[in-house]
Amino acid sequence: MNGPIIRVFAVTLVLFGLLAFFTLRWTVLDRNSLEDNPQNKRALLAQQKIKRGSIYAGNGVLLARSLRRRDDTYSRTYPLDGLFAQAVGYSYLNPGTAGLERFYNGQLTGRTQGIENTLRKLQGKREQGNTLRTALEPDAQQVAIDQLAGRAGAVVALEPRTGRVQVMTSIPDYNPNTLRSAKATSALNQAPGAPLLNRTTAGLYPPGSTFKAVTAIAALDSGRFQPDSVLSGKNGIPISGVPLNNAGSEDYGEIDMTTALTQSVNTWWAQVGEKLGKRTMQRYMERLGFGRKVPVDLPANERLASGDYCTSGGRREIVKVTNDCVDIGRTAIGQDKLLATPLQMAMVASAVANRGVLMHPLIGTRTIDPEGRTALDIQPRTYSRVMSSSSAAELTAMMTRVVQEGTGTAAALEGIDVAGKTGTAERNVEQNITQPWFIGFAPADNPKVAVAVTIEKTVGGFGGTDAAPIAKAVMEALLQ
């Protein structure tokens, strides 16, 4: 066999191998992702003939179910309308799937049942999906919606020891029952306020002074600072060569860390950020999940990563804190180029509440097959050990002072100690547009709930006066 023939044979062999590889990839390895793709109408058409599994809240309230139509197909309906719109999502031929409906599509359509579904067909029974149980709490969710009172914003509540998501509120919301036509979907896509956006997981906002809790974690756990460590709280201290002001340009003398957190003194915490350095801050932010898409059971395109976003070549992208574009002093107080999702900030509070251990946030708890057996047990799992339990205890005591006598007194509950941190991010200084925040947990000595609240825009509002009362109401509802 001469050289040219050998080369032709080799090229043919390589091409055949590539064809076999990509055929295997598309038909086997990537089969599930193709079927779950909302643009894949063929798969969605086939799923219309399957009785999709129902979705339930933590208290057993029905959130989604399938109804049989005259043409022997099924249509999805949502009994509570828009109460959990962004979390539960929707499942229609048009616009496709979103939220839990998409993430757990394989379970809800019974695709994971395998032999069981084949046996059902042989027995003349219809294909049926698995039921999904969640940790979502409708009563507390309604409280959060009522408290936001139509203002664009988000509320998240987690169970610190398990990571279970109990409240996931994003306003504006929408009614998924209306998404039954291309016209209705188009109208919602063009509606003001982006109602389809899940602000809890894909809304990126400057976290303001709530981020001082992250800086405090790094300061305490690194051993560089203690609750009684003293620095100047003077107004106008140069940070990265530019004077930084405290809220209201208030001047403080030499104060300790506990006082600095209680009164949320910007210059004090900016100095801490500079003294800790970028590498230390980067390490603790990574432990908390910054820099990666928030790890909750929702589709990847509905989740964004929190962190420092810098612009390069006209494009904004997330960078490490060690990047030259980052002002570490201002990042340490939740300003500069730092952006965070409300769920990420709820994770910060949850890590402190859970004695330094951060759990994966999870909405689903289990799926149940048509015979009543557990098909998928969604067990709590650890995301990371963020800090030592002693560091968490020290920070808990400091955050409790914030609510007892500092900027967060509006979050106080009667007879229950609350630990928290307020934040007020500046959105437009000239027009006095601010974004109030509050993160916290309760009871402080035995945490059952961790929360994050933010209101996108207020005129002259503050975390302590606007966001803290919302957190109080939600925590109260969940602790009853």
C-alpha positions in Angstrom: 0.0 0.0 0.0 1.6 3.3 -1.1 1.8 6.5 1.0 -1.1 8.5 -0.5 -3.5 5.7 0.0 -2.4 5.3 3.6 -2.9 9.0 4.2 -6.4 8.9 2.7 -7.2 5.8 4.8 -5.9 7.6 8.0 -8.0 10.7 7.3 -11.1 8.6 6.6 -10.5 6.7 9.8 -10.2 10.0 11.8 -13.3 11.5 10.2 -15.2 8.3 11.0 -14.0 8.4 14.6 -15.1 12.0 14.9 -18.5 11.2 13.4 -19.0 8.3 15.9 -17.9 10.5 18.8 -20.2 13.4 18.0 -23.1 11.0 17.3 -22.5 9.4 20.7 -22.3 12.7 22.3 -25.5 14.2 20.9 -27.6 11.0 21.2 -26.4 9.7 24.6 -24.1 12.0 26.6 -25.9 15.2 25.8 -29.4 13.7 25.4 -30.8 15.1 28.7 -29.5 18.6 28.1 -31.0 18.6 24.6 -34.3 17.4 25.8 -34.3 20.1 28.6 -33.4 22.8 26.1 -36.4 25.2 26.0 -35.8 25.7 22.3 -36.3 22.0 21.6 -40.0 22.0 20.7 -39.9 18.3 19.6 -39.1 17.2 23.1 -41.7 19.5 24.6 -44.4 18.2 22.2 -43.6 14.7 23.3 -43.8 15.8 27.0 -47.3 17.2 26.4 -48.5 13.6 26.4 -47.0 12.8 29.8 -48.8 13.6 33.0 -46.1 15.8 34.5 -45.4 15.4 38.2 -46.9 18.0 40.6 -44.9 20.4 42.6 -45.6 21.0 46.3 -44.6 23.6 48.9 -43.0 22.6 52.2 -46.4 22.7 54.0 -48.1 20.5 51.3 -49.7 23.3 49.3 -49.9 22.5 45.6 -47.8 24.8 43.5 -48.0 23.2 40.0 -50.0 20.4 38.4 -51.0 19.0 35.0 -54.6 18.9 33.7 -55.7 16.5 31.0 -57.1 18.2 27.9 -59.7 16.9 25.3 -56.9 16.0 22.8 -55.4 13.6 25.3 -52.5 15.9 26.1 -51.7 17.7 29.4 -51.5 21.4 30.2 -49.7 22.9 33.2 -51.5 25.1 35.7 -50.3 27.0 38.8 -52.9 27.2 41.6 -51.2 30.1 43.4 -50.7 32.1 40.3 -47.5 34.2 40.7 -46.7 33.5 44.3 -43.6 31.5 43.5 -43.3 32.5 39.8 -39.5 32.8 39.5 -38.7 29.8 41.7 -41.2 27.3 40.3 -41.0 28.7 36.8 -43.2 27.4 34.0 -43.5 24.5 31.5 -45.3 25.2 28.2 -44.7 24.4 24.5 -44.1 28.2 24.1 -42.1 29.7 25.8 -40.6 26.4 27.0 -39.5 25.7 30.6 -37.9 27.7 33.4 -37.2 27.5 37.1 -37.7 24.2 39.0 -39.8 23.0 36.1 -36.7 23.1 33.9 -34.1 22.0 36.5 -36.1 18.9 37.6 -37.6 18.3 34.1 -36.2 14.7 34.0 -37.9 13.9 37.3 -41.1 15.7 36.5 -41.5 13.9 33.2 -40.6 10.5 34.5 -37.6 10.3 32.2 -35.5 9.0 35.1 -37.9 6.1 35.8 -36.5 3.9 33.0 -37.8 0.4 33.3 -40.8 1.5 35.5 -42.1 3.7 32.7 -41.7 0.9 30.2 -43.7 -1.4 32.4 -46.4 1.2 32.7 -46.7 1.3 28.9 -46.8 -2.5 28.7 -49.6 -2.5 31.3 -51.6 0.1 29.2 -51.0 2.9 31.8 -50.1 6.4 30.8 -46.6 7.8 31.3 -46.4 9.8 34.5 -43.7 12.0 36.1 -42.5 12.1 39.6 -43.8 14.6 42.2 -41.4 17.2 43.4 -41.5 18.4 47.1 -39.9 21.7 48.0 -39.0 23.6 51.2 -40.8 26.7 50.0 -43.2 28.3 52.5 -46.2 30.1 51.0 -47.2 32.1 54.1 -43.8 33.6 54.6 -43.5 34.2 50.8 -46.7 36.2 50.9 -45.4 38.2 53.8 -42.3 39.1 51.8 -44.4 40.1 48.8 -46.7 42.2 51.0 -43.8 43.9 52.7 -42.1 44.9 49.4 -45.4 46.5 48.5 -44.8 46.6 44.8 -41.3 47.9 45.1 -38.7 46.2 42.9 -36.5 44.0 45.1 -35.9 40.6 46.5 -36.2 38.6 49.7 -34.5 35.2 50.4 -34.8 33.1 53.5 -32.8 30.0 54.2 -32.6 27.4 56.9 -28.9 27.7 58.0 -28.4 24.1 59.1 -29.7 22.5 55.9 -29.5 25.3 53.2 -33.3 24.8 52.5 -34.7 27.8 50.7 -38.0 28.8 52.3 -38.6 32.2 50.7 -37.5 33.3 47.2 -39.3 36.5 46.4 -38.6 38.6 43.3 -40.6 41.7 42.5 -41.9 42.5 39.9 -43.3 39.0 39.5 -45.7 37.5 36.9 -48.5 34.9 36.7 -47.2 31.8 34.8 -50.8 30.8 34.0 -50.8 33.7 31.4 -47.8 32.3 29.4 -50.0 30.2 27.1 -49.3 32.0 23.8 -46.4 33.6 21.9 -48.2 37.0 22.2 -48.5 36.8 26.0 -44.8 35.7 26.3 -43.7 38.6 24.1 -45.7 41.1 26.1 -44.1 39.9 29.3 -40.7 40.0 27.8 -41.2 43.7 27.0 -43.0 44.6 30.3 -41.2 47.2 32.4 -39.2 46.0 35.4 -38.2 42.7 33.8 -40.7 40.5 35.6 -39.2 37.2 34.2 -35.9 38.0 35.9 -35.3 36.1 39.1 -33.7 38.9 41.1 -32.7 36.5 44.0 -30.3 34.6 41.8 -29.7 36.7 38.7 -30.0 40.3 40.1 -26.6 41.8 40.6 -26.4 44.7 43.0 -23.9 46.6 45.1 -24.3 45.0 48.5 -23.3 48.1 50.5 -22.4 47.7 54.1 -23.9 44.2 54.4 -20.6 43.1 52.9 -18.8 44.3 56.0 -19.9 40.9 57.4 -17.7 39.2 54.8 -14.8 41.5 55.7 -15.4 40.7 59.4 -15.2 37.0 58.7 -11.8 37.4 57.0 -10.6 39.7 59.8 -11.6 37.4 62.7 -10.8 34.0 61.1 -7.4 35.1 59.8 -6.4 36.0 63.3 -5.4 39.5 62.2 -8.2 41.2 64.2 -10.3 40.6 67.3 -13.6 42.1 68.4 -11.7 44.6 70.6 -9.1 45.5 67.9 -8.9 49.3 67.6 -8.5 51.6 64.5 -9.4 55.1 63.7 -13.0 55.8 62.5 -12.2 59.4 61.4 -14.1 60.7 58.4 -12.2 61.3 55.2 -9.4 58.8 55.7 -7.6 58.2 52.3 -8.3 54.8 50.9 -6.4 54.0 47.7 -5.3 57.6 47.8 -8.9 59.0 47.7 -10.6 60.3 50.9 -13.5 58.0 52.0 -16.5 59.4 54.0 -18.6 57.8 56.6 -22.4 57.9 56.5 -23.4 61.5 57.1 -19.7 62.4 57.2 -19.7 61.4 60.8 -16.4 61.4 62.7 -15.3 58.7 65.1 -12.2 58.5 67.1 -10.3 55.3 68.0 -13.0 52.6 68.2 -13.0 48.8 68.4 -14.3 46.4 65.8 -17.6 45.7 67.6 -18.4 49.4 67.7 -17.3 49.8 64.1 -19.8 47.1 63.0 -22.6 48.3 65.2 -22.3 51.8 63.8 -21.2 50.6 60.3 -18.2 52.9 60.1 -16.9 52.9 56.5 -13.4 54.2 57.1 -12.7 51.6 59.8 -13.7 48.7 57.6 -11.9 50.0 54.5 -8.7 50.1 56.5 -9.3 46.5 57.5 -9.7 45.5 53.9 -6.4 47.2 53.0 -4.6 45.6 56.0 -5.9 42.1 55.2 -4.9 42.5 51.6 -6.4 41.2 48.4 -5.3 37.5 48.7 -6.9 37.1 52.1 -10.1 38.7 51.0 -10.1 36.5 47.9 -9.7 33.4 50.0 -12.7 34.0 52.2 -14.9 35.3 49.4 -14.2 32.1 47.5 -15.2 30.0 50.5 -18.5 31.9 50.6 -19.2 31.2 46.9 -18.2 34.6 45.4 -16.7 34.2 41.9 -19.0 31.3 40.9 -22.6 31.0 39.9 -24.7 30.8 43.0 -25.1 27.0 43.7 -28.9 26.5 43.9 -31.1 24.0 42.1 -32.2 26.3 39.3 -31.1 26.4 35.6 -27.6 27.8 34.9 -28.9 30.6 32.8 -31.0 31.8 35.8 -28.0 32.1 38.1 -25.1 34.6 38.2 -21.9 34.9 40.1 -21.2 37.6 42.7 -17.9 39.4 42.8 -15.9 42.3 41.4 -16.9 43.2 37.9 -14.4 45.2 35.9 -14.7 46.5 32.3 -12.0 45.6 29.8 -12.3 46.3 26.1 -15.8 47.6 26.5 -16.9 44.4 28.1 -17.8 43.8 31.8 -16.6 40.6 33.3 -16.0 39.1 36.8 -12.4 39.2 38.0 -10.6 38.0 41.1 -10.1 40.5 44.0 -6.4 40.3 43.3 -7.0 42.1 39.9 -5.4 45.5 39.6 -8.8 47.1 38.8 -10.1 46.3 42.3 -10.0 48.9 45.1 -9.8 46.5 48.0 -10.6 49.1 50.6 -13.9 50.0 49.0 -14.7 46.4 48.1 -14.3 45.7 51.8 -17.3 48.0 52.5 -19.4 46.7 49.6 -18.7 49.4 47.1 -16.3 50.0 44.1 -17.0 47.3 41.5 -18.5 44.7 43.8 -21.9 43.2 42.8 -23.8 40.4 44.6 -27.1 38.5 44.3 -29.5 38.5 47.2 -29.1 34.7 47.5 -25.3 35.1 47.8 -25.8 37.6 50.7 -28.3 35.2 52.4 -25.5 32.6 52.2 -23.2 34.9 54.0 -25.6 35.3 56.9 -26.3 31.5 56.8 -22.6 30.6 57.1 -22.3 32.8 60.2 -25.5 31.3 61.7 -24.4 27.7 61.0 -21.2 28.1 63.1 -19.0 28.8 60.1 -20.3 26.0 57.8 -22.0 27.1 54.6 -24.6 24.7 53.2 -25.6 24.4 49.5 -28.9 26.3 49.1 -31.6 23.9 48.0 -35.2 24.4 47.0 -36.2 20.8 46.3 -36.3 18.2 49.1 -37.3 15.0 47.3 -39.2 13.5 44.4 -41.8 10.7 44.6 -42.6 8.3 41.9 -46.2 7.4 40.9 -46.1 4.4 43.3 -45.3 6.6 46.2 -41.7 5.7 46.6 -38.9 8.2 47.0 -37.2 8.5 43.6 -34.7 11.2 44.5 -33.7 12.2 48.1 -32.3 15.7 47.9 -30.1 15.7 51.0 -28.5 18.8 52.5 -24.8 19.0 51.7 -21.9 21.2 52.8 -20.6 23.8 50.4 -17.6 24.8 52.5 -16.1 25.4 55.9 -15.9 29.2 55.7 -14.6 30.0 59.2 -14.0 28.4 62.6 -17.0 28.0 65.0 -15.2 30.4 67.4 -14.9 33.1 64.7 -18.6 32.6 63.8 -19.5 33.0 67.5 -17.6 36.2 67.8 -19.2 37.6 64.7 -22.7 36.5 65.9 -22.2 38.5 69.1 -21.2 41.6 67.1 -24.1 41.2 64.6 -26.5 40.9 67.6 -25.2 44.2 68.9 -26.1 45.7 65.5 -29.7 44.8 66.0 -29.8 45.6 69.7 -28.4 49.1 69.6 -26.9 49.9 66.2 -28.2 50.5 62.7 -30.4 47.4 62.6 -32.8 47.9 65.5 -35.9 47.8 63.2 -35.2 44.1 62.7 -35.5 43.3 66.4 -38.0 40.6 67.4 -39.8 40.6 70.8 -38.2 38.0 73.1 -35.8 36.7 70.4 -32.3 37.9 69.8 -31.6 38.7 66.1 -28.2 39.0 64.5 -27.9 41.2 61.5 -26.1 43.8 59.3 -27.6 46.7 57.4 -26.4 48.2 54.1 -27.3 51.2 52.0 -25.7 51.2 48.6 -25.5 54.5 46.7 -27.1 54.1 43.2 -27.2 57.8 42.2 -25.6 60.3 44.6 -26.9 63.4 42.9 -30.5 62.2 43.0 -30.1 60.6 46.4 -31.1 57.2 45.0 -30.1 54.4 47.3 -30.5 50.6 47.5 -31.3 49.4 51.1 -30.2 46.0 52.3 -30.4 43.8 55.4 -29.0 40.4 56.1 -29.3 38.5 59.3 -30.6 35.4 61.2 -32.6 34.4 64.2 -32.7 33.3 67.0 -29.1 34.4 67.4 -28.2 31.6 69.8 -30.0 28.8 67.9 -30.6 30.0 64.3 -33.6 28.7 62.4 -33.7 31.2 59.6 -31.2 33.4 57.7 -32.5 36.2 55.5 -31.4 38.7 52.9 -33.6 41.6 51.8 -32.9 44.4 49.3 -35.0 47.1 47.6 -33.6 48.1 44.3 -34.2 51.9 44.4 -35.4 54.3 47.1 -35.1 58.0 47.5 -33.0 58.5 50.5 -33.9 55.1 52.0 -31.6 53.2 54.4 -31.1 49.5 55.1 -32.0 50.1 58.8 -35.3 51.8 58.1 -36.5 50.2 54.8 -35.0 46.7 54.5 -34.8 45.7 58.2 -38.5 45.8 58.9 -39.1 43.5 55.9 -36.6 41.0 57.3 -38.3 41.2 60.7 -41.7 40.4 59.3 -40.3 37.4 57.2 -38.3 36.0 60.1 -41.4 36.4 62.4 -43.5 34.4 59.9 -41.0 31.6 59.7 -40.4 31.3 63.4 -44.1 31.0 64.4 
